[in-house]
Amino acid sequence: MRFRPLRQTSPYGGEPITMPDPPDLMRAIVVDGAGPASSLREASVPVPRPVLSELLVRVVAAGINPIDAKTRGGAGVSSSIPAYPAVLGYDFSGVVVKSPYEAHAFPPGTEVFGMLSFPRSPGSYAEYAVAPTLSVARKPSSLSHVEAAGVPLAALTAWGLVVETAHAHEGQRILIHAASGGVGHFAVQFAAYFGARVTATGSARNASWLRELGASTVIDYTSSRFEEVAGEFDVVIDLVGNVHAETGTRSLRALRPGGLYVLVPTGSFPGYAEAAAAAGVRATSYKVIPDGGALATVGRLLDSGAVQVYIDRVFDLGEAAAAHTELEEGHTRGKIVLRVSDD
């Protein structure tokens, strides 16, 4: 029997899609070393080349995350950046330009979103990016690229915290700090979706919105001490740590004996494990896993309307410095996104 060679086809069937070859150079936002938001600058840099199972993606929009700002400032993963100038960014939504082989699940022309392997490869603040296949999923059809770019890192972090670590279930009592931020607003929704009773801390202006997302109780951290106005919790998801009002230490006192404390911001609560053991509770830190399979599940929840992404502000690529400044002010509801190119 003779076999016909497979052709690169549209993700929806029909005639093959031919994508134009990428240019040699692309527009990007770079940093030349640790510095303030104003150190972000626009530059022309080489388009990255995919290797083995990687995809080359034309980036339409890029999400901004706190880890980006920390890295730019000299913390975060800055020590692992191999060379400067460096292109920051993990989150992206865009269109596949090159696939590893003809019958690949994401052929050219496929709209995808996901996470990049920065700092092992250049980030998403650029017109093109190389993405690991296993960190990518098809973009939810109900979302624009700008909306989709606000999802991956925050939603996957929240999924890992709520579903894979806390094992959210009916009747479980979960306290979520900084609930109105990127990770927090997804965590509230996932916990409520799986039946947990959610208490969220946030500012008064976000109280009604957090209730709409699924929080049963919202505590204004500016006027109340959560450990004094709420009962015991089974799980605390701490997106603050001890960098503000000893939130981490106080969270240990809000847990039932044997409860679980989950700390997210690296370095925000030194000695948390020892403090948790002394308090008679369990504790763990958490790092996001860029799992395309989990992201696809999140995408289905987004398409169904069970979960929403909230985009606070959208900046053009050239306004990355202003976007970082906005993020570092600490009052963002949901996500900030960079519009990189036309849809």
C-alpha positions in Angstrom: 0.0 0.0 0.0 1.3 3.5 -0.9 0.7 6.4 1.5 0.2 10.0 0.4 2.2 12.6 2.2 0.3 14.7 4.8 -0.4 18.3 3.9 -0.4 21.3 6.3 -4.1 22.1 6.6 -6.3 24.6 8.2 -7.3 23.7 11.8 -10.9 23.6 10.5 -10.1 21.4 7.4 -10.1 22.5 3.8 -7.2 23.9 1.8 -3.7 24.2 3.3 -2.9 27.5 4.9 0.3 29.2 3.7 1.7 31.7 6.2 4.1 34.3 5.0 7.7 33.8 6.1 8.6 35.9 9.1 11.0 38.8 8.7 14.5 38.6 10.0 13.9 41.4 12.5 11.0 42.3 14.7 9.8 45.1 17.0 10.2 44.3 20.7 10.4 45.9 24.1 13.7 45.1 25.8 15.6 45.8 29.0 19.4 46.3 29.1 19.7 45.3 32.8 17.9 45.8 36.1 16.1 49.1 36.3 12.8 51.0 36.8 9.8 50.8 34.5 11.3 53.7 32.4 14.2 51.4 31.5 12.0 49.4 29.1 12.7 50.5 25.6 11.6 49.6 22.1 14.2 47.9 19.8 14.6 45.9 16.6 15.7 42.4 17.4 16.1 39.1 15.5 13.0 37.0 15.2 13.5 33.8 17.3 13.7 30.5 15.4 11.8 27.4 16.6 13.7 24.2 17.4 12.3 20.6 17.4 8.8 20.7 18.9 8.5 24.5 19.3 6.0 26.7 17.5 6.7 30.1 16.0 3.8 32.4 16.8 2.9 35.9 15.6 2.0 37.6 18.9 -1.2 39.7 18.8 -1.3 40.5 22.5 0.9 39.9 25.6 -0.2 39.7 29.2 1.8 41.5 31.9 2.4 39.8 35.3 4.0 40.9 38.5 6.9 38.5 37.8 7.7 40.6 34.8 8.1 43.8 36.9 10.1 42.0 39.6 12.4 40.6 36.9 12.8 43.9 35.3 13.7 45.4 38.6 16.5 42.9 39.3 14.5 40.3 41.3 12.2 37.5 40.0 14.1 35.4 37.5 16.6 38.1 36.5 19.6 36.1 37.7 18.7 33.4 35.0 18.6 35.8 32.1 21.5 34.6 29.9 22.2 37.9 28.1 21.0 41.5 27.6 19.2 43.1 26.0 16.4 40.8 27.0 12.7 40.6 25.9 10.4 40.1 28.9 7.0 38.4 29.1 5.3 35.0 29.6 1.7 35.3 28.4 0.7 35.6 24.8 -2.2 35.1 22.4 -1.5 35.0 18.7 -1.4 32.9 15.5 0.9 30.0 14.6 3.3 30.8 11.8 5.4 27.6 11.8 4.7 24.1 13.3 7.1 21.3 13.9 5.6 19.0 11.2 2.7 18.9 8.8 0.2 16.9 10.9 0.8 18.8 14.1 -2.2 19.7 16.3 -1.5 23.4 15.9 -0.9 24.0 12.2 -0.1 27.4 10.7 -3.0 29.8 11.0 -4.2 28.3 14.3 -5.1 30.9 17.0 -3.4 29.9 20.2 -2.6 31.2 23.7 -0.2 30.1 26.3 3.1 30.7 28.1 6.6 31.1 26.9 9.7 29.6 28.5 11.3 32.9 29.4 14.2 33.4 30.3 15.3 30.3 28.4 13.9 32.0 25.3 12.8 35.6 24.5 9.5 36.7 26.0 6.2 37.9 24.6 6.8 41.6 24.5 7.5 41.2 20.8 5.9 40.6 17.4 7.0 37.0 17.3 7.8 34.4 19.9 8.8 30.7 20.2 6.5 28.7 22.3 6.8 25.1 23.7 4.0 23.0 22.2 3.1 21.6 25.6 2.5 25.1 27.1 0.0 26.1 24.4 -3.7 25.6 23.8 -6.2 26.8 21.2 -7.5 30.3 21.9 -11.1 30.2 23.3 -13.3 31.3 20.4 -15.3 33.6 22.6 -12.3 35.6 23.6 -10.4 38.3 21.7 -6.6 38.0 21.6 -6.4 40.8 24.1 -8.6 38.9 26.5 -6.9 35.6 25.9 -3.5 37.1 26.6 -4.6 38.0 30.1 -5.3 34.4 30.9 -2.4 31.9 30.9 0.0 32.6 33.8 -2.7 33.9 36.1 -5.3 31.3 35.4 -2.8 28.4 35.5 -1.4 29.6 38.8 -5.0 29.8 40.2 -5.8 26.4 38.8 -2.7 24.9 40.4 -3.5 26.6 43.7 -7.2 25.8 43.9 -7.7 22.6 42.0 -4.3 20.7 42.2 -3.1 21.9 45.6 -6.1 22.8 47.7 -8.4 20.2 46.0 -11.3 22.6 46.2 -14.6 20.8 46.9 -18.1 21.3 48.2 -18.3 22.9 51.6 -14.6 23.6 51.9 -13.7 26.9 53.5 -11.1 28.8 51.5 -9.6 32.3 52.2 -8.0 34.1 49.2 -5.9 37.2 49.8 -5.5 39.9 47.1 -8.5 38.3 45.4 -9.1 41.1 42.9 -5.7 40.7 41.2 -4.9 38.6 38.2 -4.4 35.3 40.0 -6.9 36.1 42.7 -9.9 36.8 40.5 -9.4 33.4 38.8 -8.8 31.7 42.1 -12.2 33.0 43.5 -14.0 31.7 40.4 -12.4 28.2 40.4 -12.9 27.7 44.1 -16.6 28.7 43.8 -17.0 26.6 40.7 -15.9 23.5 42.6 -18.3 24.2 45.5 -16.0 25.8 48.1 -17.2 28.6 50.3 -14.9 31.5 49.4 -13.9 34.4 51.6 -11.9 37.0 49.7 -9.8 40.0 51.0 -9.8 43.1 48.8 -10.6 46.8 48.8 -14.1 48.1 49.3 -14.3 49.2 45.7 -14.0 45.6 44.6 -16.3 44.0 47.1 -19.4 43.8 44.9 -17.4 42.6 41.9 -15.8 39.8 44.0 -19.2 38.6 45.1 -20.2 38.5 41.5 -17.2 36.2 40.8 -18.4 33.8 43.5 -17.0 35.0 46.9 -19.5 34.4 49.7 -17.8 36.9 52.0 -15.5 39.9 51.1 -13.4 41.5 53.8 -12.0 45.0 53.3 -8.4 44.6 54.4 -8.1 48.4 54.9 -10.7 48.5 57.7 -10.9 44.9 59.1 -8.6 42.2 60.3 -9.7 39.0 58.5 -8.6 36.7 61.4 -10.9 38.7 63.7 -14.1 38.8 61.6 -14.1 35.4 60.0 -14.2 31.8 61.3 -11.6 29.1 60.8 -10.6 28.1 57.3 -9.5 24.8 55.7 -7.2 26.5 53.2 -5.6 30.0 52.9 -4.3 31.0 49.5 -1.9 33.8 50.3 -1.0 36.1 47.3 0.5 38.7 49.7 2.8 37.2 52.3 4.3 39.2 55.1 5.3 42.2 52.9 2.0 43.9 54.0 0.7 43.9 57.6 2.1 40.4 58.4 -0.7 38.9 56.3 1.1 35.5 56.2 1.7 35.2 59.9 -1.9 36.2 60.6 -3.2 33.7 58.1 -1.7 30.8 60.0 -3.9 31.8 63.0 -7.0 31.8 60.7 -6.6 28.1 59.8 -8.1 25.2 61.5 -5.7 22.6 63.1 -4.1 20.7 60.2 -5.4 23.3 57.7 -3.3 24.2 54.6 -1.5 27.4 54.0 -0.3 28.1 50.4 2.2 30.9 49.8 2.7 32.3 46.3 5.0 35.4 46.2 8.6 34.1 46.4 10.5 35.6 49.4 7.4 37.3 50.9 7.4 35.2 54.1 10.8 33.8 55.1 10.4 31.0 57.6 6.8 30.3 56.7 7.3 26.5 56.8 8.7 26.6 60.4 6.0 29.1 61.5 3.2 26.8 60.0 4.6 23.8 61.8 4.7 25.6 65.1 1.0 26.7 64.5 0.0 23.1 63.8 -0.9 23.6 60.1 0.4 22.4 56.8 2.2 24.7 54.4 3.6 24.8 50.9 4.8 27.3 48.4 3.6 27.2 44.7 5.1 27.8 41.3 3.1 27.9 38.1 3.2 24.9 35.8 2.7 26.0 32.1 0.5 23.0 31.3 -1.3 23.3 27.9 -3.7 20.6 28.9 -4.9 22.5 32.0 -5.0 25.7 29.9 -7.3 24.0 27.4 -9.6 23.0 30.3 -9.6 26.7 31.4 -10.3 27.7 27.9 -13.5 25.5 27.8 -14.6 27.1 31.1 -14.1 30.5 29.6 -16.0 29.6 26.4 -18.9 28.2 28.5 -19.2 31.4 30.5 -18.5 29.6 33.8 -15.3 31.6 34.2 -14.4 35.1 33.0 -11.2 37.1 32.6 -11.2 40.8 33.5 -8.9 43.1 31.6 -8.4 46.3 33.5 -6.3 48.2 30.9 -4.8 47.7 27.5 -1.6 49.5 26.4 0.1 49.4 23.0 3.4 47.7 22.9 5.3 50.9 22.8 3.6 51.9 26.1 5.1 49.0 28.1 6.8 51.3 30.5 3.5 53.0 31.4 1.9 49.5 31.7 4.6 48.4 34.2 4.1 51.7 36.2 0.4 51.0 36.4 1.0 47.4 37.5 3.4 48.5 40.2 0.9 50.9 41.7 -0.9 47.8 43.0 -4.5 48.7 42.3 -5.1 46.7 39.2 -8.3 44.8 38.9 -7.7 41.6 36.9 -5.1 42.0 34.2 -3.1 44.5 32.2 -2.4 43.6 28.6 -0.1 44.9 25.8 -1.6 45.1 22.3 1.3 44.0 20.1 -0.1 43.8 16.6 -3.3 43.7 14.6 -5.7 40.8 15.1 
